[in-house]
Amino acid sequence: MISDHEIVFLYQKDYAETGLDKYFIITQSGFSEVTAEQIVAEEKLIICHDYWLIAPTLFHKTGKLPPYVVDVDEFQVIISGSKQERRLRDRKDISKRPNFPEIEQQLCRDYFEIFYRPSLFDSSTYQNFGIALYNCWCNLKLSATEKGELERYQTIEQPVSRYLMASVAKGISIDTDRLREHKRMLEHDFYIALKNFSSCYNLPLEVPDDQDVIDYLEPLGFDFSGVDVDYVLNFVPMTNSFASDLLHLRKLERSRNILTALPLSKERIFPLADVFGSITSRIYCPKQG
């Protein structure tokens, strides 16, 4: 049973951005469709998932965001204290995550088929998923209370994340002429660095992934037992500049990917920000898009 001071919020985003988004809530009274205005005016605690995806749309439609929101997937990462949990969250949605046993896998698959719009809307699937999501929240809240994390989340991370999410939704004004020039220069720098790296270390003309790095360094005597590739590249001494060259190349690639995603046809950009903090409880904003 959903408590009288909480609601579950689900939605169908209109990815074409033509204004056809749909919003749904589950309360003690049952499942119903609501408007964006009703969502942002809600004073109860809103339980949802992938809030980052719909928050900008809510802000653009109403000029504000709801005051009390918990993204269940994000909350799970926060209270876990595990760096690996954050990495899993970044790569997989709830339907492919092992930490939500309350949500049956077939229900997840059916729900996300509707969520991403390949399948037609079915209210019973949405309602069942929403109830399962709420059960996840209840269990996570109990775990957070036992760990002493709930009060910190409510008094620090929630208000800060709400402020940052509103800033993200407003967007950032940009100079398109300067963006065009930065794109041109970065494209040149990236391909020069890639060509030099490939030639110097006799590797394919592509940025090596972690497995490529392991395959290259292990025959040279480097041990990856108990450590990841980033640790080896940043902290293990090498007789050549392979690590520094690769780190520089990867930095150029990340910057290139970010700038490539920024259209020259718009004068504002909208960051994708991880506003729910790090495993050390420091709020940070690692990426833009």
N, C-alpha and C positions, 0 to 999 in steps of 0.2 A: 504494500500500500504506500502510495506517495504521500509524504507528509504535507500538512497544510501550509507550510512556509517554503515549499520548493515546487518547481515545475520542471518538466523535461521539455527541451526545445529541439526540434528536428526541422530540417528544411530540404528543399530541392532548389539548388542554385541554377539560375538561367545563365549558362556559360556564354551564351551569345550576348548577354547584357542588354536584352530588349525589354526588361522590366517584368518578365514573367516568373520571377522567383516565387516560391510557395513556402509558407511558414506554418509549422504545426506545433502544438503543445499537448502535453499529457499532464493532467492534474487529477485530483481525487474525483473530479466529475467525469473524467474520461478523456478521449482524444478529440481534438478539434483543430480546424484551420483558422489561423488568425492573420492579422496584418503586421507589417513592419512597425507601424505606430504602436500597436498593442505590445509588441515585444519590447521595444525600447522604454515603454512606460511601466513595464513590469517591475514591481518592488520585491517580489519573491526571489529567492536564489534560483538562478537558471542553470540547469544541468544540460550539457550538450557535448558534442565532439566536433573537431575541426572548426572551431569558432573563428580562427584566423581567416578562413575562406569566405565567411558570410559577413563578418564585422564591417568591412569596407562598404558593402552593399547597404547594410542597415544604416550606416552613417550617411551615405550619399542620399538615401531616400528621406531620412528624418532629421539629419543634422546632429544626431546624438547617438549614444550607445546605452544599452541597459546597464544599471549600476552594479549588479551582482551576478557574475557569470563564473561557472567552473567548467572548464574543458576537461572531461574525464581522462582522456588519453594524456594530456599534458600534466594533469594532477598526479597521475600514476608515475610519470617520469620524475616529478619533483620529489615525491616522498620515497622513491626507491633508493636514491643516493647512488645510483649506478650509471656510469658513463655509457655502458653498453645499452642500457634501456633507451637513452636518448638517441643513440645511433639506430636502434631498431625502429624507434618512432619515426625517424627521418626517412627510413627506407620502406616501411610497411604500414598499411592502415590497420585498424583494429581487427579486421577480418583475418589478418595474417599474423597476428601477434599472439604469443602463448600466454600472456598474463591476464586474459579476460575469460576465464573458464565459465563465467555466468552466461556468456553469449554463445549459443550453439552455432557451430560453424555453418550449417546450411542456412540458418536464419541470417547470419552475417552475409553470406554470398547473395541471398535473395535481396536483402536490404541494399547492399552496395550496387547491385545491378539497377535498382531503382534510383539510388542516390546519384549515380553517374549517368543516369538516363537511358541506358540501353533498353531497359524494361519499363513498361507502363506502371503508373503509380498504383499501389495497393495499400489501402489504409490499414489493413490487419497486419501486414508485414511491418509497416512503420510503427504501429502501436506495440507490437510484440518486441521489436528491437528497442524501442524507447524504454519499455519496462525493464528489459535485460540491462540496458545501459544504466538505468537508475539503480538496479541491484549492484552493479559494479561500483557505482559511486558510494553506496552505503558501506560496502566492504572496505573500500579504499579509505573512507572517512574514519572508520573504526581503526584501521591500521595506522593512519596518520595521527589519530589521537593517542594511541599507545606509544608512538615514536616521539610525541611532543612536537609534531610538525603542523598540526592543524591551526593552532593559534597564530603561529608565525605566518602561515600562508594567508590567513584571513586579515591580519593586521598590516602585513608588509607587502607580500607579493600581489595580492589581489588589487589593492589600490594603485600600485605602481604599474602593473600590467594594464589596468584600465586606462591610465593616463597615456601609456605608450601606444596602446592599440588605437586610441583616438587620434594621436599624432600621425600614426601610420595611415589611417583612413583619410586624413586630410591631404596627404601626399606632399611632395616636395617640388617646388618650382625649379625648372632647369633651363639652361641656355642651350638651345638645340644646335646652334652653330659650333659652340665649344664641344658639345657631345659628338658631333660629326667629326671634328678634328681629333678628339681623343680616340674615337673608334678607328680612324685611319692609322694613327700612330701606333696604337696598341696591336693592331693586326700585323703591322710591319715588324714590331719588336717580337711578337710571339713567334712568327714564322722564322725569323732569323735565329732566335734562341733554340727553336725546335731543330732546325737544320744543323746548327753547330753541335747541339747535344747528341743528335743521331750520328753525326760524323765522328765526333770525339770518342764515343763509347761503342761504336759499331752496333747500334741498335736500330730497330725499325723507325721510320719517320712518323712517330706518334708518341704521345705522352704516356710513359709507362704507368700501368696501374700497380697496386701493391704486390700482386702475385708476380708481375714482371720484375719488380725490384728484388723480390726474394730469390727468384730464379737466377738473377744476375749476380747477386751478392753472396749467396750461400756457397757456390763453388770457390769463392775467394776467401772463405773461412769465416764469414759472418754468421753468428748464431741468433736465430729469431725465437728461440724457446723462451716463452714467458714475456716477450716484449712485442710491440707492434712495429710496423714499418716506420711510422712517424718518429718513434723513440730512437731507432737506429739512425735515421737520417739526421736527426737534430743533435744527438748526444754522443754517438759512437765515433771515435776518431777514424779517419780514412787517410790513406797515403796520397789520394788525389782529390779533385774537387767534385767528384760525382755527386755527393750529397747536396752541396751548396748549389750546384748547377741544376739538379733536379728540383730542389725546393724553389729556386727562382723560376724555373719553367712552369711548375705547377701554380705558382702565384700569378704568373702572366695568364695562364689558362683560366683560372678562376675569374680574374678581372675581365678577360675577354668574354667569357660566358655571360657575365653580368651586363657588360655594355651591349653585347649582341641582343640581349633581351629587352633593351630600352628602345622603344620606337622613336624615330625622329619626327613623327607626325603629331606627337603630343608634347605639351609644355609642362606637364607634371608627371612625376613618377611616383609609384606607390610601393614602398619597401615591403618585403616579406620579412617580418621580424619575429624572432623567438623571444617573446616578451615574458615568458614564464620563469626566467631565471636559469641558473646553472646548478650543477650538483653541489656547488659550494655556496649556493643561495645568492650569488651575485647576479643581478639583472644584466643582460647583455643583448646586443643586436648584431648578430653575426653575418647577415646576408641581405641582399637587396634583389629585387626583381621587378 
